[in-house]
Each structure stands twice: as structure tokens, then as C-alpha cells.
Amino acid sequence: MLICFLSVLLLVVSTGSADRSTASSLGFLNSIDAGLRRALKSGRQRDAAGVMRKNGVGPVPLYGAVASSAAANGLADQVQNEEEEEDIYSMTSSQAIRSALRDWNNPKKKQKGVQWFKGHRDDLKLRLPHYASDWIDGFTPKSISSIIFMYFACLAPAVAFGGITSAVTGGLVGVPEFLVACGGAGMVFAAIAGQPMAFIGPTGLTLAFTTALFSAATAQNIPFLPLYTWTGLWTSLFLFLLASTNATAVIKFCTQFTDDVFNALLAYNFLFESGRGLLAKFANTGADKTVPLLSLNLALTTYALARRLVQTYKGRFFNKQVRGWLADFGPSLTILVMSAVAALPFFQGIEFLEVPMKFELARGREWLVPLFSIPVQYRMAAILPAMLLTALFYLDHNITIRVVNSPSHKLRKGAAYTLDLTALSLVTGVLSIFGLPWMCAATVQSLNHVRSMFVYSTEDEDDATGPDSGKTPKGPSQRPFDCESEYDPAVPPPNLVLRESDEGGEEGSQKGTKKKKDVAPKIVACTETRLTGFMTHALILGSVVLLPLLKKIPMPIISGVFLYLGRKVMSGNDFLRRIKDIFADPELLPDDSPYTKLPRRTVLKYTFIQFLLLSLLFTLKIIPSTSLFFPSVIGGLVACRVLLLPRLFKEEDLNILDSVAS
């Protein structure tokens, strides 16, 4: 708006028409502003220049060596920045990596050296104008359904992670800590982050690192919580330094190759933690295996019921609203139903969540961790695990944010990776001081939140509606849902695929009847707001009053939820799909399968490299003596894609096997 105002001012001065009326000036300003916004959104230079010519500003070369005005220069920079951001997703993976390498080796940037806080300045300049609308836009009926859905979608993992963490840390960190950390940290992140559509929460790899840190502290007879706190404080400092030096630009080197291996590790970690707890019951009991078998059956039934409920929308029973409701709240309903089943008299000896009857921290400890209760050498030694945790958080957090920022999600307010990493740094530091579990961007919850705020339209493109169109959506808007199908944001929710159209009536062939017509609604917008994330996590924080009820949840049900989460993360993973297609009949493979486009040997070699990297990561994680160092290898995924794969594969083959985003 400021750029347009300066353009108008220059025009008025140059033509001597300062006596124009205020109304006509504002109309002139708005016509330019609306046209430029459309041009900036589409990223086309010629449209922006055409709008200025149409309104009498004259031919302004947006990318010329010399612009005719300061306004044109500012507009050129804005258009160019948006084009560069959007073009990354339109490139092939090889082109995107070359572009990132050119930018990395830019002599001008090297001469300037480290530009401290440049990322903060750029992100604040981008996001501050939208901060008020980030809250105001959330006052819609859609937000209410999204908050309810996301509350249960986030509560179930928080309880599950709390139960598992309590078991692996000997009760030092449990469910109450996870509820407080997930709720409080989520509220802070929603308020200050650059991308409020992302949700932070407990993740599988963070749990794996916490388990490794606990094992290392126990082996060295070091008090766990003070070491945990120092590790978190050092990590907070390192994350802030990375954000201050604009290190988030490195995420440009990540492609689907990295995402698929990373998400596969996350999925198998869920399965491993669940299976380890269930199998341990068989090893720790005598000849009577009744209780372990009951636990195994409860876990498997929980997994099967959760999957079945979230796939209800595919069935024929009930109407689409009921099917959608069952799919939305499938995991939470599963916990309630299976907990009721486990309360039956013949379920004896089952282990339940260790939760206090009233709110208190684990073992009744104080809120503040005694930081200085360990010697100085241990405080400094915490730098090593902190560096590893920083690498884990950097990749885990930024990969999730990058997926959320995908152009297919129709987000319009811009990406602000530096602010996101800074918010994570602040949250990590505060949580560490109180000995609360660390939170990081959670992929499943973040994508569910984005999808719950989509606006769909079944109208033609000319009638599409959205926040900037000034129209009310004529087609149905999307309900929040949590389906088990492979994630594809371009595919509308199942309950919107069918629209009733009156093709009967008095003049129809079937009087008074209605037929279902297949209509594919399009994503026209996503309501970007901080309100849904803030309120969802406020409800999670308030769930500490439910501790007496949470105490009735059996641990095998928590293991079943982990099985479900592991299977859910596998959905949409091209790496795992290629492994499955190895055993498929080549004649029955879809046309878009890499096996139908490339020689089978090429696809197998690419898949085998990913399998080796995944095996290395998983092996380092499960071996106690090396489990603390597995995050260091995650960074090697990026180096492998940038440096090794171009030497082993042709560029055209990599462009088919790999892409910029998952």
C-alpha cells in the first residue's frame, strides 16, 4: 500500500494535478493496489507493468537496470522476492539445488560476511503487517470445528508420549509435564511464530533423543534433570545463533530424498518404541503369559480400531456428516472405547498410566530444576548433546515448516523460517529451565491443522472464493478431518466430492428426484490464523484437570496409539512405496510409478541408497552406546543428496525420482 501511495504521489507531482479530489485519488490508488496484488500473487512481471500502464503510471521496467521511480524499484524487489520463493517449488530438484548452490557461493554475499539478524528483519517486515489479521481472520465458524478437532488430535499424542517417556525415564517426566509443555509452548508458538499454521508438540525423534540422554546420564551417574536442563539451554542458544545468522537458508538444500528418509525414521521409531514395550512384558514374566497376551491384544485392537475409524469416510454406512465425525475423532474415540473395554473384570494385571490423582510434577519435585547441582564440567559437557539436539531440531522443525509452506496449501502471508526457529529457541529454553519435555514442529498435527482450515469451492474458477475475493463461498467448506489416505493437499476431503444437483423436478425424467453428481472441489484458500493454534493448546493446558480420568488409560492402549501413528506417518512416503512396488506385478503399476518411467536397476539403486541411510540412522539410534549421536547423521542426508547422488545418477533420472517437496 505504501508503494502504491508513493507512486500516486510522484504522479501527482509530475503532472501538477494536486487538486484532484480525495475520493478520486483513493479510487485511483485502490485500482492500482488491487491490480498489483493480483500481479504479485501470480508472480508475473508483465501483469504488474500492465496495471501501472493502464492507470497512467507509464511503462516502468520492473527488472530494468534503472527504474523510473523509487516505487518501481520497491515493487520490483517485492515481485522478484516472491517469484524466487515460488519458483523454487516449480523447479526440478536438481535445478533447486543448483540455485541454492549459486546463492550460497554468491561473491557479493561472501564479501558482506555474516549479516546478523537480517533474517529477523526480513521476516518481521513480511509478517508484522499481517499480525492483526492473523487473529481477526480466525473469528469464523470454521475455527470452532478446527479447534475441537485439533484438541483431540493433539491430546492423544501428548498423553501417549507422556506414558512412554514416564516408562523410559523411570517416572522423572510423565503425562502432567507433557500436558503443560505441549499446551504452554503451543500457545507461545502460536502467538510469536512466523508460521502459526504449524503446530509444535512431542515428536518421536525427540523422544528417542531424550531416551538416549537418560541412558547416558544413568551410565555416568549424572543426575538426569540438571543435565537435561543444561542440554536444553545450550540448544536454545545454538538455535538462536542459527536464526540470527540466517542459517535457515540451508533448508533450501533439502528435497524429497531427505524428507522421505527422515519420515521413514520417524515412522519406524514409533513402531520400535511400541513393539519394545509390548515384547518386554513377555520377557519380564514367568511361564504365565496371560497378561502379556492381553496387553498385545489390546494394543493391536487399538491400532486396528483407530485405522478403521479414520477410514470410515470410505464406507457406505451412516451419512457423510457422521462418517466425517468418526474419521475426525477416530484416535480419541479409540482411546475412550478401549479404556472402557479394559475396565471389564476379566482384564486383570494390565499396566495403567502412572498419573497423579491431582496435578503435580513427577515425584512431587519443584518447578525449577536445580541447575547448579552438577559440577561445572558436566554443564560444559552438555554442549556436545546440545549440538546434536540442535541438528535434530533444525532439520525436524524446518522440514515440517517447509511442508506446511507448500504452495499447494494456498498460504498467502509468506514464509518466515527465521522467526519460526527463533520461537522454537525461546520455547526450548523456557521448557528446559522447568525440566519440561521439549517440543518441536509436529508434521502430522501441522498438516491436519492446515487441512482443517482449507476453503473449498465447487464453482468454476471465475466464481472461486477466498479471503481476498470479497465473496462468500458458494460451495461447501471443508470440515476438519484426519484421514489415513496418502496426503495430497490437491485432493478435496471425501465428504465434499459429492454435490447434490437437481436434475429431476417436473421437467426431469425422474420427477422429484435428486441425483448425486461427481464434483471435484478445489482449494481456493486457507484461512491463516493464530487463534486456532492458541485456543487448541490452551485447551490442552487445561486438560491437567482430567488427570484422574487419564489414570484409567492402560499402557497397551498407548502402545496401540503409537502403532497407529507410525503407520500414519508412512502414508505418502515415496521411498516406502517404492520398496512395496518391488514385489508388485510391473504390468499393474500405475503410470506415474518410477518403475514404469526408468530402468528398474536405476530405481533399485536409488532406493537402496535411501535404505542404507535409513538403516544407518536406525542402527545408531537403537544401540545404547551410539544412540546419542544419531542426529549427526541426519545432516548427512542433505550432503548425500547434494554431493553424492549427482555423481551416481543422471540429472533427468533424479528429476523423476526426487522432487523439491514431498
C-alpha positions in Angstrom: 0.0 0.0 0.0 2.8 2.4 0.8 4.5 1.6 -2.6 1.2 2.5 -4.4 0.8 5.7 -2.3 4.4 6.8 -3.3 3.6 6.0 -7.0 0.5 8.1 -6.9 2.3 11.0 -5.1 5.0 11.0 -7.8 2.4 11.0 -10.5 0.5 13.9 -8.9 3.7 16.0 -8.5 4.9 15.3 -12.1 1.5 16.2 -13.7 0.7 19.1 -11.5 -2.7 17.7 -10.6 -2.5 18.1 -6.9 -6.0 19.5 -6.9 -7.6 16.1 -7.5 -10.4 15.2 -5.1 -9.7 12.8 -2.3 -12.3 10.4 -3.5 -10.8 10.0 -7.0 -7.3 9.7 -5.6 -8.4 6.9 -3.3 -10.2 5.2 -6.1 -7.1 5.5 -8.3 -4.9 4.2 -5.5 -7.2 1.2 -4.9 -7.4 0.3 -8.6 -3.6 0.1 -8.8 -3.3 -1.7 -5.5 -5.8 -4.4 -6.4 -4.1 -5.0 -9.8 -0.6 -5.1 -8.3 -1.8 -7.5 -5.6 -3.1 -9.8 -8.3 0.1 -9.5 -10.2 2.3 -10.1 -7.2 0.2 -13.1 -6.3 0.7 -14.6 -9.8 4.3 -13.6 -9.8 4.2 -12.2 -13.4 6.2 -9.2 -14.3 4.1 -8.3 -17.3 0.9 -8.1 -15.3 2.3 -5.7 -12.8 3.7 -3.5 -15.5 0.5 -3.6 -17.4 -1.5 -2.5 -14.4 0.7 0.6 -14.0 0.5 1.4 -17.7 -3.3 1.0 -17.6 -3.6 3.5 -14.8 -1.4 6.1 -16.4 1.8 5.5 -14.4 3.7 4.7 -17.6 5.9 1.9 -18.7 8.0 1.0 -15.7 10.6 -1.7 -16.3 10.3 -3.8 -13.2 13.6 -5.6 -13.8 15.4 -2.9 -15.8 18.8 -1.6 -14.9 17.4 1.8 -14.0 13.8 2.2 -12.7 11.9 5.3 -13.3 10.9 5.8 -9.6 11.6 4.5 -6.1 8.2 2.9 -6.2 9.1 0.8 -9.2 12.3 -0.3 -7.5 10.4 -1.3 -4.4 7.8 -3.1 -6.4 10.5 -4.9 -8.5 12.2 -6.2 -5.3 8.9 -7.4 -3.9 7.9 -9.2 -7.1 11.3 -10.7 -7.6 11.4 -12.0 -4.0 8.0 -13.6 -4.3 8.9 -15.1 -7.7 12.1 -16.6 -6.4 10.2 -18.2 -3.5 7.5 -19.6 -5.7 9.9 -20.7 -8.5 11.7 -23.0 -6.1 8.7 -25.2 -6.0 8.3 -25.1 -9.8 11.9 -26.3 -10.3 13.1 -29.8 -10.5 15.1 -31.0 -7.5 18.4 -30.6 -9.4 17.6 -27.1 -10.5 16.6 -26.1 -7.0 19.9 -27.5 -5.6 21.9 -25.6 -8.3 20.0 -22.5 -7.5 20.8 -22.9 -3.8 24.5 -23.5 -4.5 24.7 -20.4 -6.7 23.1 -18.4 -3.9 25.4 -20.0 -1.4 28.5 -19.1 -3.4 27.4 -15.6 -4.4 30.6 -13.4 -4.2 28.6 -10.4 -3.1 27.2 -12.2 -0.1 30.6 -13.6 0.8 32.0 -10.1 0.8 29.3 -8.9 3.2 30.1 -11.8 5.6 27.6 -12.8 8.2 24.6 -10.5 8.2 23.4 -10.6 11.8 19.7 -10.6 12.3 19.0 -10.0 8.6 16.5 -12.9 8.6 14.7 -11.4 11.6 14.4 -8.0 9.9 13.1 -9.6 6.6 10.6 -11.8 8.4 9.3 -9.1 10.6 8.9 -6.8 7.6 7.0 -9.6 5.9 4.8 -10.8 8.8 4.1 -7.7 11.0 1.6 -6.2 8.6 -0.4 -9.4 8.9 -0.2 -9.9 12.6 -3.6 -8.3 13.4 -5.3 -10.2 10.7 -3.7 -13.4 11.9 -6.1 -13.1 14.9 -9.1 -11.4 13.3 -9.3 -13.9 10.5 -9.8 -16.7 13.0 -13.2 -15.5 14.1 -15.1 -17.8 11.8 -17.3 -20.8 12.4 -14.7 -23.0 10.7 -12.3 -22.2 13.6 -14.6 -23.7 16.2 -14.7 -27.1 14.4 -11.0 -26.9 13.8 -10.2 -26.2 17.5 -12.3 -29.1 18.7 -10.8 -31.5 16.1 -7.2 -30.4 16.8 -7.6 -30.6 20.5 -8.3 -34.3 20.4 -5.8 -34.8 17.6 -3.1 -33.2 19.8 -4.2 -34.6 23.2 -3.9 -38.2 22.2 -0.2 -38.0 21.1 0.6 -35.9 24.2 -0.8 -38.5 26.5 0.8 -41.3 24.6 4.3 -39.7 24.6 3.9 -38.9 28.3 3.2 -42.5 29.1 6.1 -43.8 27.1 8.5 -41.2 28.4 7.5 -41.9 32.0 8.3 -45.6 31.4 11.8 -44.9 29.9 12.9 -42.2 32.4 11.8 -44.0 35.5 8.9 -41.6 36.2 11.0 -38.4 36.0 9.0 -37.0 33.2 5.3 -38.0 32.7 1.9 -37.1 31.4 1.4 -33.9 33.5 4.7 -32.5 32.2 3.7 -33.2 28.6 0.3 -31.6 29.0 1.8 -28.4 30.5 4.7 -28.3 27.9 2.5 -29.0 24.9 -0.2 -26.6 26.0 2.0 -23.7 27.2 4.7 -24.0 24.4 2.0 -24.3 21.8 0.3 -21.1 22.9 3.6 -19.2 22.9 4.5 -20.5 19.4 1.1 -19.7 18.0 1.5 -16.1 19.3 5.0 -15.3 18.1 6.0 -17.7 15.3 6.3 -16.7 11.7 4.1 -19.6 10.5 1.2 -20.0 13.0 -0.4 -22.8 10.9 2.4 -25.1 12.1 1.9 -26.9 15.4 4.6 -27.9 17.8 4.3 -30.9 20.0 6.1 -34.1 21.1 7.8 -36.0 18.3 9.2 -39.5 18.0 12.7 -38.4 17.3 12.8 -36.1 20.3 11.6 -39.0 22.4 14.4 -41.1 21.0 17.0 -38.4 21.9 15.6 -38.0 25.4 15.8 -41.7 25.9 19.4 -41.8 24.8 20.3 -38.8 27.0 18.7 -40.5 30.0 20.7 -43.7 29.3 23.9 -41.8 29.0 23.2 -39.8 32.2 22.4 -43.0 34.1 25.6 -44.8 32.8 27.7 -41.9 34.1 25.8 -41.5 37.4 24.9 -37.9 36.4 21.5 -36.5 37.7 19.3 -36.5 34.6 17.2 -33.4 35.1 20.1 -30.9 35.6 21.9 -32.4 32.6 18.6 -32.3 30.6 18.2 -28.6 31.5 21.8 -27.6 30.6 21.4 -29.5 27.3 18.2 -27.6 26.5 19.7 -24.2 27.4 22.7 -24.8 25.2 20.4 -26.0 22.4 18.3 -22.8 22.8 21.4 -20.7 22.5 22.6 -22.6 19.4 19.2 -22.3 17.7 19.1 -18.6 18.3 22.6 -18.2 16.8 21.5 -20.2 13.8 18.4 -17.9 13.4 20.5 -14.8 13.9 22.9 -15.7 11.2 20.1 -16.6 8.7 21.2 -20.2 8.7 17.6 -21.3 7.8 18.6 -20.7 4.2 20.4 -24.1 4.3 17.0 -25.7 4.3 16.9 -25.0 0.5 19.1 -28.0 0.0 16.5 -30.4 1.4 14.5 -32.3 -1.1 12.1 -35.2 -1.0 15.1 -37.5 -0.8 15.8 -36.1 2.7 12.1 -35.9 3.7 11.3 -39.5 2.8 14.3 -41.0 4.8 13.6 -38.7 7.7 9.9 -39.5 7.9 10.6 -43.2 7.5 12.9 -43.0 10.5 10.2 -41.3 12.4 7.6 -44.0 11.5 9.9 -46.9 12.4 10.8 -45.2 15.7 7.1 -45.2 16.6 6.8 -48.9 15.7 10.0 -49.7 17.6 9.1 -47.9 20.8 5.6 -49.6 20.8 7.0 -53.0 20.0 9.8 -52.8 22.6 7.3 -52.1 25.4 5.0 -54.9 24.4 7.7 -57.5 23.9 9.4 -56.5 27.2 6.3 -57.8 29.0 6.8 -61.3 27.6 10.5 -61.2 28.7 9.7 -60.0 32.2 7.0 -62.5 33.1 7.3 -66.2 34.0 5.6 -69.1 32.5 2.2 -67.5 32.7 1.9 -65.3 29.6 -1.7 -64.3 30.1 -1.1 -60.6 30.9 1.4 -60.0 28.1 -1.0 -61.6 25.6 -3.9 -59.5 26.9 -1.7 -56.4 26.5 -0.7 -57.4 23.0 -4.3 -58.0 22.0 -5.3 -54.6 23.5 -2.6 -52.8 21.5 -3.4 -54.5 18.2 -7.1 -53.9 18.7 -6.5 -50.3 19.5 -4.4 -49.9 16.3 -7.0 -51.7 14.1 -9.9 -49.7 15.5 -8.1 -46.4 15.1 -7.3 -47.2 11.5 -10.8 -48.4 10.8 -12.4 -45.3 12.3 -10.3 -42.8 10.4 -11.2 -44.7 7.2 -15.0 -44.6 7.9 -15.5 -41.9 5.3 -14.8 -44.5 2.6 -17.7 -46.7 3.8 -21.4 -46.8 3.0 -22.8 -46.7 6.5 -24.3 -43.6 8.1 -24.5 -40.2 6.3 -21.4 -38.2 5.4 -21.6 -36.0 8.5 -21.4 -39.0 10.8 -18.7 -40.6 8.7 -16.7 -37.4 8.8 -17.2 -37.1 12.6 -16.0 -40.6 13.2 -13.0 -40.1 10.9 -12.1 -36.8 12.6 -12.1 -38.1 16.2 -11.1 -41.7 15.5 -7.9 -41.9 17.7 -9.6 -40.2 20.6 -12.7 -42.3 20.4 -10.5 -45.4 20.2 -8.8 -44.5 23.5 -12.2 -44.0 25.2 -13.7 -47.2 23.8 -10.7 -49.4 24.5 -10.2 -47.9 28.0 -13.8 -48.9 28.7 -13.2 -52.4 27.4 -10.0 -52.7 29.6 -12.1 -51.8 32.7 -14.1 -55.1 32.3 -13.5 -57.6 35.2 -11.6 -60.2 33.2 -8.8 -57.7 32.3 -6.6 -58.2 35.3 -3.0 -57.3 35.8 -2.9 -54.7 32.9 -0.5 -51.8 33.5 -2.0 -48.3 33.5 -0.7 -44.8 33.0 1.2 -43.5 36.0 -0.6 -40.3 36.6 -1.1 -38.5 40.0 -4.7 -38.0 41.1 -4.1 -34.3 41.4 -1.8 -32.1 39.4 1.8 -32.2 40.4 5.1 -32.7 38.7 6.7 -36.1 38.6 7.8 -37.4 42.1 6.5 -34.2 43.6 9.5 -32.2 42.5 9.7 -28.4 42.4 9.1 -26.4 39.2 12.7 -25.1 38.8 15.4 -27.6 38.1 18.5 -27.2 40.4 20.8 -26.1 37.6 23.9 -25.8 39.7 23.6 -29.1 41.4 26.0 -30.7 39.0 29.7 -29.8 38.6 30.9 -27.3 36.0 32.5 -30.0 33.8 29.1 -31.6 33.3 27.5 -28.3 32.5 30.1 -27.8 29.8 29.9 -31.4 28.7 26.2 -30.8 27.9 27.4 -28.8 24.9 28.0 -32.0 22.9 24.5 -33.4 23.2 23.1 -29.9 22.7 24.9 -29.7 19.4 23.3 -33.0 18.3 19.9 -31.9 19.5 20.3 -28.6 17.6 20.9 -30.5 14.4 17.8 -32.7 15.1 15.6 -29.7 15.9 16.9 -27.7 12.9 16.0 -30.4 10.4 12.9 -31.7 12.1 11.4 -28.3 12.6 12.3 -26.8 9.3 11.3 -29.8 7.2 7.8 -29.7 8.8 7.6 -25.9 8.3 8.7 -26.3 4.7 5.9 -28.8 4.0 3.4 -26.5 5.6 4.5 -23.7 3.4 4.0 -25.7 0.2 2.3 -23.6 -2.5 -0.4 -26.2 -2.8 -1.7 -25.1 0.6 -2.6 -21.7 -0.7 -1.0 -19.8 2.1 -0.6 -16.1 1.2 1.1 -14.3 4.0 4.6 -15.6 3.4 7.1 -17.9 5.0 9.2 -16.7 7.9 11.7 -19.5 8.8 13.9 -17.3 10.9 11.0 -16.3 13.2 9.9 -19.9 13.5 13.4 -21.0 14.5 13.6 -18.1 17.0 10.3 -19.0 18.5 11.5 -22.6 18.9 14.7 -21.4 20.6 12.7 -19.4 23.1 10.3 -22.3 23.8 13.2 -24.7 24.2 15.0 -22.5 26.7 11.9 -22.0 28.9 10.9 -25.6 28.9 14.4 -26.7 29.8 14.5 -24.4 32.9 11.4 -26.1 34.3 12.5 -29.6 33.2 9.6 -30.0 30.9 9.7 -32.1 27.7 11.0 -30.4 24.6 8.5 -29.6 21.8 9.2 -29.4 18.1 7.2 -28.9 14.9 4.9 -32.0 14.6 4.3 -33.0 11.0 1.0 -34.9 11.4 -0.6 -32.2 13.6 0.6 -29.4 11.5 -0.8 -30.8 8.2 -4.1 -31.7 9.9 -4.3 -28.1 11.1 -3.7 -26.7 7.6 -6.2 -29.0 6.1 -8.8 -28.2 8.7 -8.7 -24.5 7.6 -8.9 -25.1 3.8 -11.7 -23.3 1.9 -13.1 -25.3 -1.0 -15.3 -24.3 -3.8 -17.3 -26.4 -6.3 -17.8 -23.4 -8.5 -15.9 -22.6 -11.7 -12.6 -20.8 -11.4 -14.2 -17.4 -12.1 -16.5 -17.9 -9.1 -13.8 -19.1 -6.8 -14.0 -17.5 -3.4 -11.4 -16.7 -0.8 -10.4 -14.2 1.9 -9.4 -11.6 -0.7 -12.2 -12.1 -3.2 -14.9 -10.3 -1.2 -17.4 -13.2 -1.9 -19.0 -15.7 0.3 -18.1 -19.3 -0.7 -20.9 -20.8 -2.6 -19.6 -24.3 -2.4 -19.3 -26.3 0.8 -16.3 -25.5 3.1 -14.1 -28.3 4.3 -14.6 -29.9 7.7 -11.5 -30.8 9.6 -10.6 -34.4 9.0 -7.8 -36.9 9.8 -7.9 -39.4 7.1 -5.5 -42.3 6.7 -5.1 -41.9 2.9 -1.9 -40.6 1.5 -1.6 -36.9 2.0 -2.3 -34.9 -1.1 -3.5 -31.3 -0.5 -4.8 -31.1 -4.0 -7.4 -33.8 -3.3 -10.5 -32.5 -1.5 -11.9 -34.2 1.5 -14.1 -37.2 0.7 -17.3 -35.7 2.1 -17.1 -32.9 -0.4 -16.7 -34.9 -3.6 -20.4 -35.4 -4.0 -22.8 -32.5 -4.5 -26.5 -32.7 -4.9 -27.8 -31.2 -8.1 -31.5 -31.1 -9.1 -31.7 -32.8 -12.4 -35.2 -34.1 -11.8 -38.3 -32.0 -10.9 -41.4 -31.7 -13.0 -39.5 -31.5 -16.3 -36.9 -34.2 -15.4 -37.0 -37.8 -16.4 -37.4 -38.8 -12.8 -39.8 -36.4 -11.2 -38.9 -35.0 -7.8 -35.6 -37.0 -7.5 -32.1 -35.8 -7.0 -29.0 -37.3 -8.4 -25.5 -37.3 -7.0 -23.1 -35.6 -9.3 -19.4 -36.0 -9.0 -17.8 -32.6 -8.5 -14.2 -32.1 -7.5 -14.0 -29.1 -5.2 -10.9 -27.0 -5.5 -8.8 -25.5 -2.7 -9.3 -21.8 -3.2 -7.7 -20.5 0.1 -6.6 -21.4 3.5 -7.7 -19.3 6.5 -4.4 -18.4 8.1 -4.9 -17.6 11.8 -3.1 -17.8 15.1 -6.4 -18.1 17.0 -7.0 -21.8 16.3 -3.5 -22.9 17.4 -3.6 -20.7 20.5 -7.0 -21.9 21.7 -6.2 -25.6 20.9 -3.2 -25.5 23.1 -5.0 -23.6 25.8 -7.4 -26.4 26.0 -4.6 -28.9 26.2 -3.1 -27.0 29.0 -6.4 -27.0 30.8 -6.6 -30.8 30.4 -4.5 -31.2 33.6 -7.8 -31.3 35.4 -8.5 -34.6 33.6 -5.6 -36.4 35.3 -7.9 -38.7 37.3 -9.5 -39.8 34.1 -6.2 -40.2 32.2 -5.1 -42.6 35.0 -7.6 -45.1 33.8 -5.9 -45.5 30.3 -4.0 -48.7 30.1 -0.4 -48.6 28.7 -1.1 -51.2 26.0 -3.6 -48.7 24.5 -0.8 -46.1 24.4 1.3 -48.7 22.6 -1.5 -49.2 20.1 -1.7 -45.4 19.5 2.0 -45.4 18.7 1.5 -48.2 16.2 -1.2 -46.1 14.6 0.9 -43.0 14.5 3.8 -45.0 13.0 1.6 -46.4 10.2 0.1 -42.9 9.6 3.5 -41.3 9.1 4.2 -43.9 6.4 1.4 -42.7 4.3 2.5 -40.7 1.2 6.2 -41.8 1.6 7.6 -42.4 -1.9 10.6 -44.3 -0.6 8.4 -46.8 1.3 6.1 -47.1 -1.7 9.0 -47.9 -4.0 10.0 -50.7 -1.6 6.5 -52.1 -1.8 6.4 -51.8 -5.6 9.5 -54.0 -5.9 7.2 -57.0 -5.3 4.4 -55.8 -7.5 3.5 -57.0 -10.9 5.1 -54.5 -13.3 2.0 -54.6 -15.6 -0.2 -53.5 -12.7 1.9 -50.5 -11.6 0.4 -47.0 -12.1 1.7 -44.9 -15.0 3.3 -42.4 -12.6 5.4 -45.1 -10.9 9.2 -44.6 -11.3 9.4 -48.3 -12.3 7.4 -47.5 -15.5 9.5 -44.4 -16.4 13.1 -45.5 -15.6 15.1 -48.7 -15.9 14.4 -50.9 -12.9 18.1 -51.1 -12.0 18.2 -47.3 -11.6 15.2 -47.2 -9.3 16.5 -50.0 -7.2 19.9 -48.3 -6.8 18.3 -45.1 -5.7 16.0 -46.9 -3.2 18.9 -49.0 -1.9 20.9 -45.8 -1.1 17.9 -44.5 0.9 17.6 -47.9 2.6 21.3 -47.8 3.6 21.0 -44.4 5.1 17.8 -45.3 7.0 19.5 -48.5 8.3 22.5 -46.5 9.5 20.3 -43.9 11.3 18.1 -46.6 12.9 21.1 -48.7 14.0 22.8 -45.7 15.6 19.6 -44.9 17.4 18.9 -48.4 18.9 22.5 -49.1 20.0 22.8 -47.6 23.5 26.5 -46.5 23.1 25.7 -44.6 19.9 22.1 -43.6 20.3 23.0 -40.1 21.3 24.8 -39.4 18.0 22.1 -40.4 15.5 21.1 -36.7 14.9 24.6 -36.0 13.5 23.9 -38.5 10.6 20.6 -36.8 9.7 22.6 -33.8 8.4 24.5 -36.3 6.2 21.2 -36.9 4.2 21.5 -33.4 2.8 25.2 -33.8 1.9 24.5 -37.1 0.3 21.8 -35.6 -2.0 23.9 -32.6 -2.9 27.3 -34.2 -3.4 26.9 -37.9 -3.9 23.7 -38.6 -5.9 24.6 -36.3 -8.9 27.7 -38.5 -9.4 25.7 -41.7 -9.4 22.6 -40.8 -11.4 21.7 -38.8 -14.5 20.0 -35.5 -13.8 16.9 -36.5 -15.7 16.6 -39.7 -13.6 17.0 -37.7 -10.4 14.3 -35.3 -11.5 11.9 -38.2 -11.8 13.0 -39.9 -8.5 13.3 -36.8 -6.5 11.3 -33.5 -6.2 11.7 -30.2 -4.3 8.9 -31.0 -1.8 7.2 -34.2 -0.6 
